[in-house]
């Protein structure tokens, strides 16, 4: 990663002045920004087709992309689904128009582009907050952050929300409260946690009551434009939104044995930007002392968003993504440390390169599917775990995903499956490994996987390694029930 020469970095907060002679020599901030955007694009475009034509990287793609496709193929703008607001669907829909079936690669390209735009927006945020050095550090932090790179490869809502966060915070710091209100509303239209941007908006507008009031009025207006059917189908939308928030607070499969949320989400941030997190944390502390406008806006968002994370029992890595632009800018607050912070970002850059290299490999579930298509007779009944691909030509019984507080799926019982004429069971480590790691919490589901090992014939097992990546996959054949 190129480090901006010290002589090229401005000394005054928010200053745009640059030494003309040395800019010609070193290329200046524009060259640095172009370089970071090129790096960001490369990290996000390589491996963009991984797992296709099936959405194997993230199951939410299967909820979002087909709905966006249907919008431009006769279904209209009402998604009739409000686990998330609708703006991301509307952004993805236009490029679905020319496809006979949902195009995951087209949708992923839109999100990857929004990811690169998020890097540019974070540069702007850092520059408006603390100057060019902070701009470089902030943009580089988002460009190489492992979590941001990973979720820029999938057509889900998280990366678009990061873009909205970066733009809205930059507008608040710039004093453009009305525009900030519009972008806050659009951000909520991407994902409901965007509502937490209201806190820094109030902080930025404190004392300017007329403009603050107008900006707050513009928030729901922009949200309505971004996701009108949340209002028009208010009952259904409220039910979906509260259900999703309830599940996030109750927890999710795989997080049962986690430590306190504060510790886990700190680890998630470390996994995203590595040792640069230490500088960012110091930046938060220093901003609490200095309390200039940029400090107040950025820290208020970091604090309120992190406090919200503490209420969650599901500790997904993607939940920390909206914090990255603000933390990147705060890490760049120390002008003399900017070169050191940029060097520290080589660590997450290395991690991201390794992750992207894995996306160039074949997902384990694809050769497993090819084997099933060749060897399992058409029309056979198959019980399948979540996170396995569709089985064309087979009668598939989808087993429910276990989770905290959820009743066990009664179909996870070999005797019952045999009675119902199920001949095969397809399972994956993406579910089984997490169940077995929390065996005491999921005794029925764990017994199901134990029974498969003991009482069914394993026909196929595909493990990661070599040219394959992803979870292990196994196909079992059930013996016919004993005749009386």
N, C-alpha and C positions, 0 to 999 in steps of 0.2 A: 504494500500500500504506500503510495507516495505521501511524503510528509511535506506540508507547505513550508517553504523557507521562512525563517523567523523575520527576515527583513521585509517579507511580502505581507505580513499580517498587520492589520490596523491596530492602533493602540487605543483608540477611543471607542467606548461602547456605542454600537449602532452606527459607527461612522462608515460611510461609503467611500471616503477618500483613499486613493492609492498612489504610491510613487510611480509616475508614468514611466520613467526610464527603466526601473526594475521590473515593471509589469511586462515590458517588451521582452526582457531577458527571461523571466520565469513563467510567463503566460498569465499570471494573475488568478484571482478567485474564479473567474469564468472557466479557465482551463481546469482548475481543481474540481469545480462542480461537474463539468462535462466528464471528467475522468471518473468521478464517483458514480454518476448516472450510468456510464458505460459498464462499470463494475457491477452495479446493482442489476442492470439488465441482463448481463451475462449469468449471474448467479440465479436469476429468476427464470430465465428462458431455457437453460440447460436442464433436461429432464422433465420438461413441461408435459410430455406425453406419457409419463410413467403410469402403468396400470391400465391404460386405456385399451379397449373402449369402455371399460367398467370403472366406476368411481371407487377405486380401491384405496386411494390415499386418505380419503376422508368421507365418512358416510353421509355427511350433510350435503355433499354435492348431489347425491341422489334425491334430496328433497328440494334443492334450489334450482338446478339446471333444467330438469324436466318441466318445472312450473314456468320458468322463463321461456322455454320453447313453446309451451302451450299458449302463452299469451299472444304470440304472433302467429299462431296456427288455429285461431278461431275461438279460444277460450276467453278472450278479453282481458282487461286489466285487473279484475278482481281475483287475487290469488286464492281466496277461500282458505287461507292458511296463514297464521300469524305467529308462529314460533319466533320469527324475526319480522321486522317491518319490511316494506316492499321495495325500497329504493334499489337495493342490490339486484333484485329481479328485473326492475325496469332498466338498469344499466346493462344487464346481460342480454335482455330480450332482442334488441335490434340485430345482433350478430347471429341469432338463432334463426332468423327469417329464411335464410337460404339453405337450410338443412332439413332433410326429410325425417331426421330423428334428432333428439337432443345431442348437441355437439359439446362434449366436455372440453375439448381442446380450444374451441372458440371462446368458451366461457373462461377458461383458465388464462387465456391470453389477455382478456379484459382485466382480470384481477392482477396479473403480472404487471400490466401497464399502470394500473392504479398503485401498485407497490413501488414502482420506479417514481411515479408522481409523488408518492409519499416521501421519498428521499429528497426530492426537490423542495417540497413544502417544508420539510424539516430544516433544510438549509436556510430557507427564508425565515423560519421561526428563530433559529439560532442567531442569524444576522440581526434581526430586529431586536432580539433580547440583549445580546452581548457583543456583537461584532462578527467579523469574518472568521476569527479563530474558532469561536463557538459554532458558527455555521458549519465549518469543516468538520469539527468533532461531532456535532449533532447529526449531520447528514451521513457521515461515515458510520456512526453507531447504528443507524437504521439500515444502511446499505448492507452491512455485514451481519446484522443480528440474526442468529440462527433461526429463531422462531419466526421472524418476519420473512426470511428467505423461504422457509418451509411453507408457510401459509400463503405466500405469493404463488405457489404452485397449484393451489386448489381454489375452486370457484365457491368460496364461502364469504361470510360477511366481515371477517376480522380485519383484513388488510384495508378494505375501503373505509372502515371506521378509523384506522390510524391516520389516513389521509385527512379525514374530516377533523380529527383532533388537532393535527399539526396546523392546518389552515386557520381553524377557529382561534387557537391560542395566539398565533401570529397576528391575527386581526385585533384581538383584544389588546395585545401589547402595543400595537400601532395606534390604538385609540379609535379604531373603526368599529365602534360598538354595534351599529346597526347591521353592518355586513357580518360581524361576528354572530349576531343573533340569528341571521339567516343560515349561516353554516352550522351553527349548533342544531337548529331544527332539522337540517338535512342529515346531520350526523345521527340524530335520534332516529331518523328515517332509515338509516342503515342498520342500526342495532340499538336496542333500548338503553343499554348503559351509557349511551351518548348523552343522556339526560344529566349526568354528573358534570357536564361542561357548564351547566348553569351556575355552579359555584364560582369558578374563575371569572365568568361573565359578570356576576354581581361584584366580585372583588375589583375587576377592571373598571366598572362603571360607578364605583362607590363615590358619592358626592356629586355626580353628574346625573341627577335624578331623572330629568326629562329624557335624556338620551338613553339612560338605562331602562326606563319604562318602555320606550319605543322598541328597544332591542328585545326586551322580554316578550312584547306583543308579537314580534316577528318570529320568535321561536316556534310557537304552535302553528303560525301561518305557514312557515316553511315545512314543518313536519307534515301538515295536511297535504301540501303539494307533493311531498316525497312519498307519502304513504296514505292516500286519501281513504282507503277502505278500512284502515284502523278506526276511523271515525264513523264511516258509513255502516260498517259491520261491528260496531263497538262491543256488543255482547260476546260474539265469537272471538274477537281480537283480545279482549280482556281475559277470557278464559285461557286462550293459548299462551298469552304472555305470562300470566300468573303461574300456569303449569310449568313453563320452562324455568322461571325464577325459582319456583319451589324445588324442582329437581336439582338445580344448581346448588341450592342451600342444603338439601338433604344429602347430596353426594352422588357419586357415580361409581360404577364398577371400576376397580383398580386403585381407588384412593382410600380404601378402608383403613389401612395401616399407616397412613401418613402422620407426620408430626403436626404441630400447630400450623394453622394456615399462614401465619406470618413467616414462619421458617420456610415452609414449602414454597411460598410465592417469592421469597428472597432467593431461594435456590433456582426457581424458574427464571428470574431476572439474571442471575449469574450464568445460567445456561444460555441465555440470549446474547449477552454482551461481555461476559467474562470479567476480567479484572478491572475493566473500565467502570464497572458498577461501583467500585470503591471510590473512584473520583467523583462519580455522580452523587453518591451518598454524601461526600464531603461538600459538594456543590449545594445540596439541599440544606445542610447545616449552615453553610456560609450565607445562603440566601435568606434564611430565617433571621440572621443577624442584620444583614444590610437592608432588606425589605424595600428595595426599589420596586417600581411597578412590575417589571418583568419577574422579579423574584416573587412578588406576592401572587401574581397570576399563575406562574408555573408551580410553585410549591402548594398553593391551594388545590390545584388539580391533582398533583401527586398524592397529597395527603388524603383528600376525600376519596379518590379512586382506590388507594391502597386500603383505606378503612372499609370500603365496600367489599374488597377481596376477602377481608377477614371474616365476613359473614358466610362465605361459601364453603360447602363441603366437597364440591367438585373442584379439583385443583388442576384444571387443564392449563397447559403451557400458554395457550393462545390468550388466556385472560389477562396476561401482563402486557400484551402488545400495545394498548393505548398509552401506557406509561413511557414507551421508548422515546418519542420525540421530546417530551419535557425533560426526561432524565439525560438525554443526549445534550440538550442545550445547557442544562445545569452542569454537566461534566465539562463543557467548554467554557464555563464561566471563569476558570482559572487560566488566564491568557498565557502565563509562562509555562504552564503544564500541558498546553495543547499538543506540542510535539510528542510528549511522553504518552498522553492519552491516545493519540493516533497510533503509536507503536503498540500500546496495549490491545488495541482493536485488531491487531494481527491474530490474536488468539481466537476470537470468534470467527474471524475470516477463515482461519484454518478449519475450524469445526464446520462452517458452512460449506466449504469446498468438499470436505469429506462426505457431508450429507448429500450434496448434489451428485457426487460421484456414485453414491448408492442408487440414486434415481436413474442412473444410466443402466442399471442392471434390470433383470426381469423379475417381476413380482412372482413369488412362489405360487400364488393362486392361479396364475395363467397356465403354466404347464399342468397343474392339477386339473383345471377345467378341460384342457385339451385331452387328457387321459380319460376323463369321465365321458366326454363326448364320443370317444372311440370305443369304450369298453362297457358302458352301462346301457342296457337296452332302452330304446325310446319308450316313454310312457311309464317308466319305473317310478315308484314313489320314494322320494328322498326327503329326509328331515335334515335341515341345514341350519348351522349357526348363523348369527349375524356376521357381517364382514366377510361373507363369502359371495362370489359372483353369481349372477343369475344362471340358472340351469335350463337352457333352452331344450324343449322337447321332453322334459321330465316333469312329473307332478311334484312340486316342491312344497313342503311344509316348513315355513319359517319359524324357528324357535325364538322365543322372546329373549331379549337381552336381560340378564339378571342385573340387579342394582339394589342399593340400600333401601329398605322399606318396601320393596316390591315382593309380591307373593310369587312363589316359584311357579314356573310354567309346568303344568301337569303333564305336558307332552314330553318332558325330559324324563321319560320312564321307558325302558326297553320293552317291558311286557306290554304296555299300552301301545307302543309304536307297532309291535308285531301284530297285535289284535287289529289295528287299523290298516294293516296291509303295507306298512312301510318296510321297504327292503334294504335301504341304505341310509347311513347317517354320515353327513359331512360336517367336520368340526375343524376349528382353527385355533391356534395358540393366541390369536388376538382376543379371544374370549376365554378359552379354557385355562390358559396360564394365569390370568387374573383371578378367575374363580378359585383355582387350586391354591393360589397365594393367600387367599382369605377363606380357607376351607371352613373354619368355624362359623363364619357368617353365612356361608352358602352350602350347608350340608347336603341338601337335596341335589343341587347342581353338581357338586363335587362327586357325589355317589354316582350320578349319571355318567360322568367321564370315567370313573373307576370301573363301572360295569361295562362300558365299551371296551376297555382294555382287557377285561377278564372274559367277557361272555360274547364278544362279537369278533368277526374275522376282519382283520385289518388288510384291506386290499391295496391301499396306496398311502404313502407318507412322503411328503415333499418338505424338505428342510432348507432353511436359508444357508447360503455358502456358495463359494465359487462364483458363478454368474447369476445367482439367485439372491434376492433380498425379500424381506417381509416376514410374516409369521409362518410357522409350520402349518401344514394342512394335512389332514388325514381323512380317508374314506373307509368306512366300515360297512360290512354286509351283515345283516341280522339273520340269524337262523330262523327257519319257520317255527311257529309255536308247536310244541309237542302235541300230538293227537291223543285224545282220551280213548 
